[in-house]
């Protein structure tokens, strides 16, 4: 599986402005989320992410697709039905992992557990610590009009409420990144690392790649 060395971003922290956070993340490598693991779902929007850390985990997703769906507005709503990006991540070689899921408006769902069937939702009070900024705009190409959207996410360390660490420095995590949309006009399932299941299912820790926090 793939791995990423996650950069320490010394010039920003969880209190920084989104202007500075975006500027810092723009210096990080854009990693594609472009693997299709299921033949029945061949639609392939463009999706990339950048990642870094300091006293928080900093993420930015870059997506271009035919259209967007953004129905859900409440924390822990089923945002995977909308135009959605996701990070699943496990620390300390744990069998349990977090699923962070965001629609294009930044509405967030977070669960924790060791399988798809055995999950506990993280409380909205904790999820409120996450900060997001969304930019959505039309883009015109030879094939016609598309929608480009970017989602910047700041995840303070206390959001990882089932783990206890003061810093991500020198941590190693297992993770996968996804782009999906269960109820979009063109249903799709893309991932950073490939998944070997008969039908779409992101809850596959054995398919996670590695994040090394330098």
Backbone torsions as a table, in degrees:
resi	resn	phi	psi	omega
1	UNK	NA	160.1	-176.3
2	UNK	-75.4	162.3	174.7
3	UNK	-140.2	155.9	178.2
4	UNK	-130.9	132.4	168.6
5	UNK	-87.2	111.7	-173.8
6	UNK	-84.5	123.6	-176.5
7	UNK	-74.2	141.4	169.2
8	UNK	-80.5	124.4	-176.4
9	UNK	-101.2	92.7	-170.4
10	UNK	-71.5	-19.2	-173.4
11	UNK	-95.6	3.9	176.2
12	UNK	-136.7	161.9	172.1
13	UNK	-146.7	-175.8	-173.4
14	UNK	-65.5	-14.3	179.1
15	UNK	-97.2	-2.3	-177.0
16	UNK	-66.8	156.7	176.1
17	UNK	-70.0	155.6	176.9
18	UNK	-65.1	-28.4	176.1
19	UNK	-58.8	-47.3	-179.7
20	UNK	-72.0	-36.5	178.4
21	UNK	-63.6	-45.8	179.4
22	UNK	-64.2	-37.8	178.7
23	UNK	-63.6	-42.5	179.9
24	UNK	-67.7	-44.3	-180.0
25	UNK	-67.2	-25.5	179.1
26	UNK	-67.0	-17.8	177.0
27	UNK	-85.4	-10.7	179.7
28	UNK	-87.7	155.3	-179.4
29	UNK	-65.7	139.7	172.2
30	UNK	-88.0	122.9	-177.9
31	UNK	-106.7	130.0	-176.7
32	UNK	-74.6	143.4	168.0
33	UNK	-111.5	87.4	-166.9
34	UNK	-136.9	10.3	-178.3
35	UNK	-88.7	127.6	173.0
36	UNK	-101.8	120.5	-176.8
37	UNK	-103.4	-4.2	-175.3
38	UNK	-132.9	122.6	-173.8
39	UNK	-61.7	-28.4	-177.0
40	UNK	-74.7	-9.0	-176.5
41	UNK	-130.0	86.3	-172.7
42	UNK	-97.6	-5.2	179.2
43	UNK	-64.6	135.7	-170.6
44	UNK	-136.7	83.1	171.0
45	UNK	-61.3	161.6	172.7
46	UNK	-81.9	130.8	179.4
47	UNK	-148.9	132.8	178.8
48	UNK	-140.4	163.2	173.1
49	UNK	-142.0	154.2	169.4
50	UNK	-123.3	148.7	-175.1
51	UNK	-143.2	143.9	174.7
52	UNK	-158.7	177.9	-178.4
53	UNK	-153.2	157.5	166.0
54	UNK	-149.8	-110.1	173.4
55	UNK	-87.5	11.9	176.7
56	UNK	-153.4	165.2	170.4
57	UNK	-92.0	127.8	-179.1
58	UNK	-110.5	127.6	-179.0
59	UNK	-131.5	145.8	169.9
60	UNK	-139.7	126.5	176.6
61	UNK	-104.8	140.3	178.4
62	UNK	-122.6	119.2	-173.5
63	UNK	-132.4	138.7	169.5
64	UNK	-130.4	125.2	-178.8
65	UNK	-146.5	170.4	-174.8
66	UNK	-62.3	-41.0	-178.3
67	UNK	-158.5	169.6	178.9
68	UNK	-124.2	153.0	172.4
69	UNK	-122.7	127.1	-179.6
70	UNK	-144.4	83.6	-176.9
71	UNK	-94.9	-39.2	-167.8
72	UNK	-88.4	135.4	-176.2
73	UNK	-124.4	-8.8	-175.4
74	UNK	-105.3	142.8	178.9
75	UNK	-54.4	136.2	179.8
76	UNK	68.2	15.0	166.6
77	UNK	-67.2	162.2	-179.5
78	UNK	-76.0	71.0	-173.6
79	UNK	-66.9	-15.9	178.4
80	UNK	-66.1	-13.2	174.7
81	UNK	-79.4	-21.7	177.6
82	UNK	-86.5	-175.1	168.2
83	UNK	-68.1	113.5	-161.4
84	UNK	-135.9	144.1	169.7
85	UNK	-124.2	151.3	-171.4
86	UNK	-145.4	150.0	169.1
87	UNK	-128.5	124.3	170.9
88	UNK	-108.8	129.6	-172.5
89	UNK	-147.0	139.0	178.7
90	UNK	-129.1	137.9	-179.7
91	UNK	-110.2	158.2	169.3
92	UNK	57.0	37.0	179.1
93	UNK	57.1	25.4	-179.6
94	UNK	-73.5	148.3	171.9
95	UNK	-75.1	-15.4	-178.5
96	UNK	-97.0	145.7	-175.5
97	UNK	-141.7	157.1	174.8
98	UNK	-92.6	140.9	167.5
99	UNK	-113.5	111.0	175.3
100	UNK	-96.7	122.2	-177.6
101	UNK	-131.7	131.2	-176.2
102	UNK	-133.7	132.7	169.1
103	UNK	-83.4	177.0	-173.2
104	UNK	-68.8	-11.5	173.3
105	UNK	-90.3	-6.1	-179.6
106	UNK	93.3	3.2	174.7
107	UNK	-63.8	134.8	-167.6
108	UNK	-121.0	139.6	168.9
109	UNK	-123.1	132.8	175.1
110	UNK	-132.9	129.8	173.6
111	UNK	-124.7	169.3	179.9
112	UNK	-148.7	136.3	178.4
113	UNK	166.7	-174.5	-176.2
114	UNK	-103.8	2.1	179.3
115	UNK	-163.5	172.0	178.3
116	UNK	-63.9	-35.8	-175.4
117	UNK	-81.6	-22.0	-174.3
118	UNK	-116.0	81.3	-177.0
119	UNK	-130.5	147.3	176.8
120	UNK	-118.9	127.0	178.6
121	UNK	-73.9	138.1	174.2
122	UNK	-75.1	142.7	-173.4
123	UNK	-67.9	145.7	176.8
124	UNK	-56.8	-31.3	179.5
125	UNK	-61.0	-38.4	177.7
126	UNK	-75.4	-41.5	-178.2
127	UNK	-62.6	-27.7	179.2
128	UNK	-61.6	-17.4	177.6
129	UNK	-71.0	-18.8	179.0
130	UNK	-74.8	137.6	175.0
131	UNK	-111.9	138.7	177.7
132	UNK	-134.5	153.0	172.4
133	UNK	-137.5	131.9	-178.0
134	UNK	-118.2	138.9	171.6
135	UNK	-125.7	121.2	-179.9
136	UNK	-125.1	130.1	-179.7
137	UNK	-152.8	153.8	176.1
138	UNK	-74.6	153.1	175.5
139	UNK	-135.8	136.4	-176.5
140	UNK	-112.1	126.2	178.4
141	UNK	-130.3	177.9	-179.7
142	UNK	-59.9	-31.0	-178.6
143	UNK	-81.9	-4.4	179.0
144	UNK	121.5	-164.2	-175.6
145	UNK	-83.6	132.5	174.5
146	UNK	-122.9	171.4	175.2
147	UNK	-115.4	126.6	174.5
148	UNK	-107.3	132.1	174.7
149	UNK	-138.6	147.6	178.7
150	UNK	-126.4	138.6	179.4
151	UNK	-128.7	117.1	177.0
152	UNK	-101.8	133.8	-171.3
153	UNK	-132.2	132.9	175.2
154	UNK	-117.0	115.9	-178.1
155	UNK	-112.7	98.5	176.1
156	UNK	-60.8	154.4	-173.0
157	UNK	-63.6	-26.2	-178.9
158	UNK	-70.4	-10.9	176.0
159	UNK	-71.5	-26.1	174.3
160	UNK	-80.3	68.3	-163.7
161	UNK	-77.1	-7.0	176.8
162	UNK	-102.0	2.4	174.4
163	UNK	-123.8	155.6	-176.7
164	UNK	-131.4	100.3	174.1
165	UNK	-146.3	148.1	-178.6
166	UNK	-88.7	-16.1	-178.3
167	UNK	-151.6	151.1	173.2
168	UNK	-85.8	-9.5	-176.8
169	UNK	-57.8	131.1	180.0
170	UNK	68.6	8.5	174.0
171	UNK	-80.0	151.2	170.4
172	UNK	-121.6	133.7	-178.9
173	UNK	-128.8	156.0	170.2
174	UNK	-102.4	137.5	-173.4
175	UNK	-158.8	160.5	167.2
176	UNK	-142.5	153.0	-178.7
177	UNK	-120.6	144.8	-172.4
178	UNK	-139.3	156.1	166.4
179	UNK	-129.7	128.4	-177.8
180	UNK	-149.9	178.8	177.2
181	UNK	-175.8	88.5	-173.8
182	UNK	-63.0	-31.5	-176.9
183	UNK	-121.5	20.8	172.2
184	UNK	-73.9	165.1	-178.4
185	UNK	-60.0	-34.2	176.8
186	UNK	-120.2	93.3	-177.2
187	UNK	-59.1	137.6	-174.2
188	UNK	-153.8	156.5	-179.1
189	UNK	-147.3	105.8	179.7
190	UNK	-117.6	151.8	179.7
191	UNK	-142.8	163.1	173.9
192	UNK	-75.6	-48.6	175.5
193	UNK	-107.6	146.1	-177.5
194	UNK	-69.3	155.6	-178.7
195	UNK	-126.2	133.4	-177.0
196	UNK	-109.3	82.5	175.4
197	UNK	-138.7	156.7	-178.6
198	UNK	-65.3	-31.0	-179.0
199	UNK	-137.9	164.3	-175.2
200	UNK	-55.4	126.3	178.5
201	UNK	-161.8	106.4	-178.7
202	UNK	-78.4	-13.7	-176.1
203	UNK	-82.8	68.3	-176.7
204	UNK	-133.1	81.1	-176.5
205	UNK	-57.7	-27.4	179.4
206	UNK	-67.7	-12.7	177.7
207	UNK	-97.1	1.8	-178.3
208	UNK	-70.9	142.8	169.0
209	UNK	-88.2	-167.7	-173.7
210	UNK	-119.0	136.0	171.7
211	UNK	-113.1	125.8	178.3
212	UNK	-113.6	114.3	-178.2
213	UNK	-86.6	105.6	-171.5
214	UNK	-74.9	NA	NA
